[in-house]
Amino acid sequence: MFAIDIQDQILDKLNTLIVVLSKNGTIEYVSKSAQQLLGYNPQDLLGNAWWEVIRFSKPEGEEVKHKILSSFKNPSITSQSFENKLRTSAGGTKWVRWNVSYLNQEQLIGIGYDITDNKLNEKRLIDNNKQLLEQNKDITDSIYYAKRIQQSILQTQEQLRTHFENSFLLYKPKDIVSGDYYWFYEDKSYKYIAAIDCTGHGVPGAMMSMVANSMFKEVFINRNISNPSDILSALDEELEKSINKNQDASFNDGMDVSLIRINKINHELAFAGAFRSILISRGHEIIELKGSRYPIGFYSGIEKQFDTQFFSLQKNDSVYLYTDGFIDQFGGEKNKKLNKSNFKDLIGTIQDMEMNEQEAFLDYSFNNWKQNNDQTDDVLVIGIKI
């Protein structure tokens, strides 16, 4: 008797049930732990009551019984495991994992473990995941909508070719939207191209690109400034007015800009860069014009100097404006940045190709270098041939 009492105490503490049933499905024994776990007197669950009293519906109990008995009609099956829910005397739910096996030739024994907490945690996890998926979908849908807005303000490759017939535009956002931005403009005397790398990438970068778009319109169209270095200074002023509403605080948003102006008559190139350079290819010589060490924005309250450099372009010269996404991409055998030197080598390699072929080759080279790595940053490369 003492041993039986100890056994029942252990079963209670372990939230474990023991049930013995005959091969015809009649319940012959239910452990006392049923009182603690389900709230029923074990004697009240004997016979066929087990399949009815603790079920949420009579068909449910019959289905479980049929499943157990039909499985053991197969001689190759000696045990089976399954989970089901039981109804407590208070109308609650207990989930139990059962291991059922032969006790002897005439009886089966089922050992059940309370897994209610696990099931609740599992449901909570599923609900949380569902909520996260729904939130992620909402966010993704919003970002795709932002992409449509960004694309509506971005000029197209066809528009670039109306200004520069022999040209290409390689534009590869890291995420759905991009912090890289470009601008083409033409007046009676000059053609302009700017490549802009805004702070960050993804949504923050894209929002800065929207700011850049309004700034460029203000400076080029409303203020009618033509000197590249003066344009950069004006952009710096506009950005501080747009971002830094509180004059007592500095701001850490900005953009790197390479800006060229080409004289329509004599093809003189004027360049100014804010933390960005350009490359000029003449034959197989690669010439780099370096920009100022100051970006647009970032440093409030200091005097910046942007200088205009001049270069006389000749027929078949090519000019390349680019952000740092291409050269900063990790990849290759040693998983290092591609770097500017290798980028210059690529530019030198493609000089005998048509501009659309140059774009395809640079795109292939980028992907070949990147391999299975994530894209490091937004990528923008603009090429024009005189």
VENRA-V401221 format. One record per residue. RES is the residue in three letters. D_LAST is the distance of its C-alpha to the last C-alpha in Angstrom with 1 decimal. Layout:
BEGIN
RES;D_LAST / RES;D_LAST
END
This chain:
BEGIN
MET;103.2 / PHE;101.6 / ALA;99.0 / ILE;98.1 / ASP;97.7 / ILE;95.4 / GLN;93.4 / ASP;93.0 / GLN;91.9 / ILE;89.2 / LEU;88.0 / ASP;87.9 / LYS;85.9 / LEU;83.4 / ASN;83.1 / THR;84.1 / LEU;86.2 / ILE;88.4 / VAL;89.6 / VAL;91.9 / LEU;92.0 / SER;94.1 / LYS;92.5 / ASN;93.4 / GLY;91.3 / THR;94.2 / ILE;93.5 / GLU;96.2 / TYR;95.0 / VAL;92.6 / SER;92.2 / LYS;93.3 / SER;89.7 / ALA;89.2 / GLN;91.1 / GLN;88.6 / LEU;85.5 / LEU;86.2 / GLY;89.2 / TYR;91.6 / ASN;95.0 / PRO;94.4 / GLN;97.6 / ASP;96.2 / LEU;93.3 / LEU;95.5 / GLY;96.0 / ASN;93.5 / ALA;92.8 / TRP;89.9 / TRP;88.0 / GLU;88.7 / VAL;89.3 / ILE;86.2 / ARG;83.8 / PHE;81.9 / SER;83.1 / LYS;85.8 / PRO;83.4 / GLU;81.2 / GLY;84.2 / GLU;85.2 / GLU;81.7 / VAL;81.7 / LYS;85.2 / HIS;84.3 / LYS;81.2 / ILE;83.3 / LEU;86.2 / SER;84.2 / SER;82.2 / PHE;85.3 / LYS;86.7 / ASN;84.3 / PRO;86.0 / SER;82.8 / ILE;82.0 / THR;83.9 / SER;81.9 / GLN;79.2 / SER;77.1 / PHE;75.8 / GLU;75.2 / ASN;76.7 / LYS;77.6 / LEU;81.2 / ARG;82.7 / THR;84.6 / SER;87.9 / ALA;86.0 / GLY;83.6 / GLY;80.7 / THR;78.6 / LYS;78.8 / TRP;76.5 / VAL;78.2 / ARG;76.9 / TRP;79.7 / ASN;80.6 / VAL;83.4 / SER;85.4 / TYR;88.8 / LEU;91.6 / ASN;94.2 / GLN;94.8 / GLU;95.7 / GLN;93.5 / LEU;89.9 / ILE;88.8 / GLY;85.8 / ILE;84.4 / GLY;82.1 / TYR;79.8 / ASP;78.7 / ILE;74.9 / THR;74.7 / ASP;72.8 / ASN;70.3 / LYS;69.9 / LEU;69.5 / ASN;66.8 / GLU;65.1 / LYS;65.1 / ARG;63.9 / LEU;61.0 / ILE;60.2 / ASP;60.4 / ASN;58.1 / ASN;55.6 / LYS;55.7 / GLN;55.2 / LEU;52.2 / LEU;50.7 / GLU;51.2 / GLN;49.7 / ASN;46.7 / LYS;46.2 / ASP;46.3 / ILE;43.8 / THR;41.5 / ASP;41.8 / SER;41.0 / ILE;37.9 / TYR;36.7 / TYR;37.3 / ALA;35.3 / LYS;32.5 / ARG;32.6 / ILE;32.6 / GLN;29.6 / GLN;27.7 / SER;28.6 / ILE;26.7 / LEU;23.7 / GLN;20.7 / THR;19.8 / GLN;16.9 / GLU;17.2 / GLN;16.9 / LEU;13.7 / ARG;12.3 / THR;13.7 / HIS;11.5 / PHE;8.3 / GLU;9.0 / ASN;7.4 / SER;9.1 / PHE;12.6 / LEU;15.5 / LEU;18.3 / TYR;21.2 / LYS;24.7 / PRO;27.5 / LYS;30.3 / ASP;32.9 / ILE;33.0 / VAL;31.2 / SER;28.6 / GLY;28.3 / ASP;24.5 / TYR;22.8 / TYR;19.4 / TRP;18.6 / PHE;16.0 / TYR;16.7 / GLU;15.8 / ASP;18.0 / LYS;18.2 / SER;16.2 / TYR;13.9 / LYS;12.2 / TYR;13.7 / ILE;13.7 / ALA;16.8 / ALA;18.2 / ILE;22.0 / ASP;24.7 / CYS;28.1 / THR;31.5 / GLY;32.8 / HIS;31.9 / GLY;33.7 / VAL;35.5 / PRO;35.5 / GLY;31.7 / ALA;31.2 / MET;33.5 / MET;31.5 / SER;28.3 / MET;30.2 / VAL;31.0 / ALA;27.4 / ASN;26.5 / SER;29.2 / MET;28.2 / PHE;24.6 / LYS;25.9 / GLU;28.4 / VAL;26.2 / PHE;23.3 / ILE;25.4 / ASN;28.9 / ARG;28.4 / ASN;25.3 / ILE;24.1 / SER;20.7 / ASN;20.8 / PRO;19.6 / SER;22.7 / ASP;24.9 / ILE;23.5 / LEU;24.4 / SER;27.8 / ALA;28.4 / LEU;27.5 / ASP;30.0 / GLU;32.6 / GLU;32.1 / LEU;32.5 / GLU;35.7 / LYS;37.1 / SER;36.3 / ILE;37.6 / ASN;40.1 / LYS;42.7 / ASN;45.4 / GLN;44.9 / ASP;47.3 / ALA;45.2 / SER;41.9 / PHE;39.4 / ASN;37.6 / ASP;34.8 / GLY;31.3 / MET;27.7 / ASP;25.0 / VAL;21.7 / SER;18.3 / LEU;16.6 / ILE;13.4 / ARG;13.0 / ILE;10.0 / ASN;11.5 / LYS;10.7 / ILE;12.0 / ASN;11.1 / HIS;8.1 / GLU;10.8 / LEU;10.8 / ALA;14.3 / PHE;15.6 / ALA;19.1 / GLY;20.6 / ALA;24.0 / PHE;25.0 / ARG;21.6 / SER;18.8 / ILE;15.2 / LEU;13.7 / ILE;10.8 / SER;10.6 / ARG;10.5 / GLY;12.4 / HIS;15.1 / GLU;15.5 / ILE;15.2 / ILE;15.2 / GLU;16.9 / LEU;17.2 / LYS;20.5 / GLY;21.7 / SER;25.2 / ARG;28.2 / TYR;29.2 / PRO;28.3 / ILE;28.6 / GLY;32.3 / PHE;34.7 / TYR;36.3 / SER;38.2 / GLY;39.8 / ILE;37.9 / GLU;35.5 / LYS;32.0 / GLN;29.4 / PHE;25.6 / ASP;23.6 / THR;20.3 / GLN;18.2 / PHE;15.6 / PHE;12.9 / SER;11.1 / LEU;7.5 / GLN;6.9 / LYS;5.3 / ASN;5.2 / ASP;5.5 / SER;6.2 / VAL;8.2 / TYR;11.6 / LEU;14.2 / TYR;17.6 / THR;21.3 / ASP;24.1 / GLY;25.3 / PHE;23.6 / ILE;24.6 / ASP;28.1 / GLN;29.0 / PHE;32.3 / GLY;32.8 / GLY;33.1 / GLU;36.4 / LYS;37.3 / ASN;36.1 / LYS;34.0 / LYS;30.8 / LEU;27.7 / ASN;26.6 / LYS;23.4 / SER;23.9 / ASN;23.9 / PHE;20.9 / LYS;19.0 / ASP;20.5 / LEU;19.3 / ILE;15.7 / GLY;16.2 / THR;17.9 / ILE;15.3 / GLN;12.5 / ASP;13.7 / MET;13.9 / GLU;12.3 / MET;11.2 / ASN;14.7 / GLU;16.3 / GLN;14.8 / GLU;16.4 / ALA;19.6 / PHE;19.8 / LEU;19.5 / ASP;22.0 / TYR;24.3 / SER;24.2 / PHE;25.0 / ASN;28.0 / ASN;29.1 / TRP;29.3 / LYS;31.0 / GLN;33.5 / ASN;36.5 / ASN;35.7 / ASP;35.1 / GLN;31.6 / THR;31.7 / ASP;29.4 / ASP;26.9 / VAL;23.5 / LEU;20.1 / VAL;16.7 / ILE;13.4 / GLY;10.2 / ILE;6.7 / LYS;3.8 / ILE;0.0
END
